[in-house]
Amino acid sequence: MYSYDQYDQAMVDARVAEFRDQARRRLEGKLTEDQFKPLRLMNGLYLQLHAYMLRVAIPYGTLNSRQMTMLGDIADKYDRGYGHFTTRQNIQYNWVKLEDAADILADLATVEMHAIQTSGNCIRNISSDHFAGATQDEIIDPRPYAELLRQWSSFHPEFSYLPRKFKICVIASERDRAAMRLHDIGIQIVKNDAGELGARFFVGGGMGRTPMIAPMIRDFVPLDHLVTYAEACLRVYNRYGRRDNKYKARIKILVHELGAEEYTRQVEEEFAHLIEQGVEPPFAELERIRGFFTDPPFQDGPKTVDRSDPDFAVWVDRNTHRHKHDAYVSAVISLKPVGGIPGDATGEQMRLMARLAKEYSFDEIRVMHTQNVVLPHVRIADLPALWTELHEGDLGAPNMDTIEDIIACPGLDYCSLANARSIPLAQRISERFDASGKTGRLGELKLKISGCINACGHHHAGHIGILGVDKKGKENYQLSLGGSEAEDVSLARITGPGFDEDGVIEAVEKVTDLYLERRAEGERFIDTYRRLGMEPFKEALYG
Amino acid sequence: MGNAADFGTSPDDVQFRFREDEPVDHGTVTVDSALEQTNATAVRIEPGDDARLLIPFLDRLALIEVNFPVFTDGRGYSAARILREAGYTGELRAVGDVLIDQLSHMRRCGFDSFAPDRRLDEEDAKRAFATWENVYQHAADTRFGARATIAEMRHGDSA
């Protein structure tokens, strides 16, 4: 994986020093809170319902065991012994003190980490496929391109005060495991007919209160123009994105209002101009970065494993993913124990994951946007030993992509924007389906919960989505069906009137029962929904 | 809006200036006026203005002010870079809600004078201008090799 040279380290150190200075000027009264707010946000520091929250960047979700150990130590030293992995493949600490923030950033800098641009109206941490560099279905590892864009977007002088936040995703497979088309810019690395690599650009996707699927605006940007094209996309947005209304300020609104064709025309014009200006980094830089993402020394080995322990077998079936080397798999560590808080891990668990990564996965760890963790390169022969340790650390839940693998935002338990709680609902649903034993029969079923219309819990993209709203001072939950963030991307539709907490859990049970009753051979929940349409589900819910 | 003479900032309002030439000592006109008045030498850009409209007239302009009514409105950064990319070499002045923590980015986008609404602490500003010893990406300050980016420094001659 990528590692800093003296330049990268100096940039992060400079930012830590700058933030210390800003915090000092805030305390001396030289900065008002209004002036300080965008600055602390650009360093990942939010003010939440009960305390400050610090969001730490994990670029494209990749980290090593030393970094994961530091994350665990920070949880113990500065928080209440745990951290929360997010849908941006980041981690956030929910109980941070303002006066500790600069020290945490300094600790992070010692392991090449930071909280830069994890918030604020700037280009955020770049996300990618959590199986990058490991999966057999990719055409190339997408992370070097994400790293190139990370450097370009870090402290970008023109794009630090955009109309609104800006999220970029890079994948390199037809399979989309990163919700690529629900980003402000989604980039898919593709090969053209001549066998050359290039970048396909999708612009203007997003969730939030106006969910949109990004249209493709260019099917092939040569790799030696990748940064230039991204710069053109951003410049058009920075100049013409709406600033009169926070809720209409994302690029999806600009692309929608101009129309994809007109937006594209403007980008192409800017692109032609910027090519003349020469803003692309030397191609040798991309080559240098690629050198950090070469395969670890894989070795041939057994391709099967003793499955006589049924608990182990079910974990292998659900939580491992095919690897490009046939003696390896990628192993998913579920942060969704039944009845637990989705995405939470204790400091102890983080250190355990770090040790296991070192022992079994060439020192590499990934964070998934589904709030789980991956050991990308595990020898099949090592799976029993790995599983035993995970199981003992309460990290062995066999529920990847099942109804228990719920994405949930922090909700009203933490977030000052929320209208309803998300976490207790996720806890109760996983408990209920685990107890009824239906989880396995339901197969792949992506359930996502947001505690307000900002949609941090990705409810628009859930096979089943739940949106918490405030109805006359009481929490109310709207159910939606048919969303997907994958290559079959679609937006979920609301079923009808909302429910109270007990009611929405009943409703989830009803729609899943209907699926079990009506599904055709091999159909997932989403497939059955798409075949049958909304009506029978409505009938089951409200009929 | 008053007459042209009292519109815009005066040299006295300029707190930081990175130029040797004498500052223009008369008021600025709006972009619309600049397009009509062939003798205007100083113009002021508001956030919604298209800086590219000025490109045909850059030769006769000695001062372009870019107004930041609120520091969170970042359109002026694009305006500045666009003007430098078009070859403008006159004074480019950031005016309005210009604060310490925006100085380094503004400088990189091509601003070479600063007239903040409220005077800034000199020491804090000095530190802010020096925030980035090196830079990742191209901007107005890297044009014509004036400054190498980090990627270019990494690769020396191959850049």
Contacts between the chains, C-beta under 8 A, distances in Angstrom:
chain1	res1	chain2	res2	distance
A	5	B	154	7.3
A	7	B	134	5.8
A	7	B	150	4.5
A	7	B	153	7.0
A	7	B	154	7.1
A	8	B	150	7.9
A	10	B	133	6.5
A	10	B	134	6.7
A	11	B	132	7.6
A	11	B	134	7.3
A	11	B	136	7.0
A	11	B	150	7.8
A	14	B	131	6.2
A	14	B	132	6.3
A	14	B	133	7.0
A	18	B	101	8.0
A	18	B	131	5.6
A	21	B	124	7.6
A	21	B	127	6.6
A	22	B	101	6.5
A	25	B	100	7.3
A	25	B	124	6.6
A	30	B	121	6.6
A	30	B	124	7.1
A	31	B	100	8.0
A	35	B	71	7.5
A	35	B	99	6.1
A	35	B	101	7.8
A	38	B	71	8.0
A	38	B	72	6.1
A	39	B	101	5.5
A	121	B	72	7.2
A	121	B	74	7.8
A	151	B	136	4.7
A	151	B	137	7.5
A	151	B	150	7.3
A	151	B	151	7.3
A	152	B	136	6.2
A	152	B	137	5.0
A	153	B	137	7.9
A	154	B	136	5.5
A	155	B	105	7.7
A	155	B	132	6.8
A	155	B	135	7.5
A	155	B	136	6.7
A	156	B	136	7.9
A	156	B	137	5.9
A	157	B	77	6.5
A	157	B	104	7.5
A	157	B	105	3.9
A	157	B	106	7.6
A	157	B	108	3.7
A	157	B	109	5.2
A	157	B	135	7.9
A	157	B	137	7.7
A	157	B	139	4.9
A	158	B	74	7.6
A	158	B	77	4.5
A	158	B	78	5.7
A	158	B	81	5.6
A	158	B	105	7.7
A	158	B	109	5.8
A	158	B	139	6.6
A	159	B	74	7.3
A	159	B	77	7.6
A	160	B	74	6.7
A	160	B	77	7.7
A	160	B	105	5.6
A	161	B	71	7.2
A	161	B	72	5.5
A	161	B	73	6.7
A	161	B	74	2.9
A	161	B	77	6.9
A	161	B	102	7.7
A	162	B	74	6.1
A	227	B	137	7.7
A	235	B	78	5.7
A	238	B	74	6.0
A	238	B	75	6.5
A	238	B	77	7.2
A	238	B	78	5.1
A	239	B	50	7.9
A	239	B	75	5.9
A	239	B	78	5.1
A	239	B	79	8.0
A	243	B	47	7.7
A	243	B	73	6.0
A	243	B	75	7.7
A	273	B	85	7.3
A	277	B	85	5.4
A	277	B	138	7.5
A	277	B	143	7.6
A	278	B	138	7.2
A	279	B	137	7.3
A	279	B	138	4.1
A	281	B	137	7.9
A	281	B	149	6.7
A	281	B	151	3.8
A	281	B	152	7.5
A	282	B	151	5.8
A	282	B	152	6.2
A	282	B	155	5.0
A	282	B	158	5.7
A	282	B	159	4.6
A	284	B	154	7.8
A	284	B	155	4.4
A	284	B	158	4.6
A	284	B	159	7.7
A	285	B	151	4.1
A	285	B	154	6.4
A	285	B	155	6.3
A	288	B	154	6.6
A	288	B	155	7.4
